[in-house]
């Protein structure tokens, strides 16, 4: 005996919608995390949602990720049961399909395929295109509250410990250390200068800029460029507010100093002088 068919259908579509919202919220929250506070707070619901997400020392967003996972897993248990087809030996196959297709239905993979497309990918695509609309939805605020409550129960508190260990070993830093806050980027015109090669953005150059080519310059020009980079880095390090920022600038300065030393040796070789190994 199972639940009535009508109740099963209601559970199916209801839980699929909940899972879809949670999947979309995940994408939307990460998308709006890098925009300014003024842009995020488009309406009261968006402002209340952001207060939960980005308040309390920034623990709201990772807390949501933990609670969201608990909520999604719980919903999937019920959805899997609803979408699993199991017939008796004396019953005919569903929709008259062959025995091979019927065996596939009974594995539960059909339900997994449906939920992946309908309750996951589709919602993520929509949220990626319209993150602010997700942020200002009252249902988003309600589900966020539920997820934070589930995280607060401590069922998966071990995730915080493992994440802290991983961070210590890998030496992770917040994005703001490298690219600044959303307000700082907005003050620079939403991004780095097109020709600001070597800017501390993970070692990548702007897509619309050519890679720097110093090989065609003479030694004096190349030395001047390296010295300018060192001066700029020293100025930025003096304005740094965190130890992570200062460490990043110190490492960059060391790289520039190494480049200057190699340049001097190359010039000495070119002049016919003997370079000490």
Secondary structure, DSSP 8 states (H G I E B T S, - for coil): ----HHHHHHHHHHHHHHHHHHHHHHHHHHHHTTS-HHHH-SSHHHHHHHHHHH-GGGHHHHHHHHHHHHHHHHHHHHHHHHH-----TTS--GGG--HHHHHHHHTTHHHHHHHHIIIIIHHHHHHHH-HHHHHT-HHHHHHHHHHHHHHHTTTTTHHHHHHHHHHHHHT---HHHHH--HHHHHHTTSS--TT-TT-SSTT---TTS-----TTS-HHHHHHHHHHHHHHHHHHHHT--SHHHHHHHHHHHHHHHHHHHHHHHHHHHHTT-----
